Amino acid sequence: MSVMDQLKPCLLNKRGLNLQAVFNIHELPDSIIKHLEAEHSTLKDYQQLILIGHGGRALWESMPPLSATSTDPIDEYSADTVNKWFTANYPDHNATLIYPGEQIIGLQTLGILAGWHHTSPFMVGINTVWGSWYAYRAVLLTDTQLEVTQVNKSPSPCSTCTNKPCIEHCPANACDNGSFNMDACIHYRKSENSKCSETCLARIICPVASEHRYSKQQMSYHYSASMKIIEKYYP
């Protein structure tokens, strides 16, 4: 396979995994390489890292109905899709799916390198194309030689936002002081009659790429899952 071979994202896009970035491992920051080396003794067998995500509602709309027996249907669907995609398109190559998984991956750092991530006042990644309506879904180590993604990094949309409606509409006042107050957010979400138990009012008021805003059902799923984590770790 030549260095100029293109990524073949057809199946990924069809199933809603419509964000992809390819990196040569040796060109990643030293901090990421050292972390990968610590976690994967076989890192030397791979040349590239592929970051896969979703933007907008397409992934949720492509998924089968949620199963009561599944602990994390989105992760399971994403992993299954990525494995099938890689096997079908690169049968002579090897890959290891390192996310979803148990090990810690610096997803936001990779997102910054891919040009996907800027920090927002409400502590969710944001960019000019998808707003805050995107997420990281898979990370692969591969022995491919695909063309590396050329990143066109745009400035944060928050830098030109003068009204900052997200700060004004956060009922927990968690965005007031220029840095996100996680304790205030969690305290409010756990409170009786909280308006953010299944959503984030600061996030949905943000005007950036609002056409890609998740459906009410999708929002409810994600924020209900985060509430379970809050209830477990912040009793």
Summary of the structure (lengths in Angstrom):
residues: 235
radius of gyration: 18.8
end to end distance: 52.9
largest distance: 59.1
contacts: 668
relative contact order: 0.16
helix: 40%
strand: 14%
